[in-house]
């Protein structure tokens, strides 16, 4: 468990699946009304991997709560292994519930998670943030954390590839 000035972070695990799915739910009203499976197979598979990250690598995504950690979850933040262009890296992720955005919690939680990666022996790997071009708020958070984007650097899904400069 990690604590910061305002937050408590604990490893994201199987018991947190419902919160992860809710936070990841970007479906439209029509999509929600359809018979499409939810959560998607991609999200179900991803959630299944998150617990093994902690067990196998000593890093992963954190469930973020305010204060002493006894209240409801307000987000997810952390780093986990990834690969881009056949090169190993760490992928940073942060997502805070709408009611708590704009208060610096994404930056605070992600900074704490980035510090853990070094203690777990993964401090030499490049750290990337994959961000949709239209997500200017996430881009601003990435820049506050020290990430930069090289014009034109996109992954195969069209996401901007920001890299942490330390």
Number of C-alpha atoms within 10 A of each C-alpha: 9 15 17 15 10 14 18 22 27 17 22 23 20 13 9 14 17 12 17 22 16 11 16 12 14 10 10 9 8 8 12 13 9 9 8 9 9 14 16 12 10 10 16 14 11 11 19 14 15 20 18 14 19 17 10 9 14 16 27 29 24 28 23 30 23 20 14 13 18 9 11 11 18 21 24 25 28 28 24 21 17 14 11 13 7 7 9 13 19 25 20 24 22 21 20 21 13 10 8 13 14 11 10 13 24 26 18 16 29 26 16 19 23 20 11 19 22 13 11 11 12 18 14 10 14 15 24 26 23 20 20 15 13 10 11 11 12 19 21 13 18 26 17 12 18 14 19 17 17 10 9 9 11 17 13 8 8 13 16 23 21 24 22 16 12 8
